[in-house]
Amino acid sequence: MIFRLACGDVMPGCAASFENTDKSLLLEEVARHAAADHGIAEITPEMLAAVDGKIVQAPA
């Protein structure tokens, strides 16, 4: 299974996208991106839910 996220689905206007076969590693990548590019130092439960709701699963 491949997990994919387009940041623009959560943060309109952002062109970054992420893909990983491990969902937890994908979320770590997204958290690093959120801190570096959007200035988000803390991922709240609400943010995590919003991100999780936009992750797409595809067969490997």
C-alpha positions in Angstrom: 0.0 0.0 0.0 1.2 3.5 -0.8 0.1 6.5 1.2 0.0 9.9 -0.6 -0.7 13.4 0.5 -0.8 16.6 -1.4 -0.1 19.4 1.1 -2.3 21.7 -0.9 -5.3 19.6 0.1 -4.7 20.8 3.7 -2.8 24.1 3.1 -4.3 25.7 -0.1 -1.6 27.0 -2.5 1.1 24.6 -1.3 2.5 22.4 -4.1 4.4 19.9 -1.9 3.4 16.3 -2.1 4.4 13.2 -0.1 4.4 9.5 -0.8 5.5 6.6 1.4 4.7 2.9 2.0 4.7 3.6 5.7 2.0 5.9 7.0 3.9 6.9 10.1 7.0 7.9 8.0 4.7 9.9 5.7 3.3 11.8 8.7 6.9 12.5 9.9 7.8 13.9 6.5 4.6 16.0 6.6 5.4 17.3 10.1 8.9 18.3 9.1 7.5 20.1 6.0 4.9 21.8 8.1 7.6 23.1 10.5 10.0 24.2 7.8 7.7 25.6 5.2 4.6 26.7 7.1 6.0 27.6 10.5 3.9 25.0 12.3 5.9 23.8 15.3 3.2 21.8 17.0 0.8 19.4 15.3 -2.5 19.5 17.2 -4.9 16.6 17.2 -7.2 18.6 15.0 -4.4 19.2 12.4 -3.5 15.5 12.5 -7.2 14.6 11.9 -7.3 17.1 8.9 -4.1 15.7 7.4 -5.2 12.1 8.0 -8.5 12.7 6.3 -6.6 13.8 3.1 -4.2 10.9 2.9 -5.0 8.7 -0.1 -4.2 5.0 -0.2 -3.2 3.3 -3.4 -2.0 -0.2 -4.2 1.8 -0.6 -4.4 
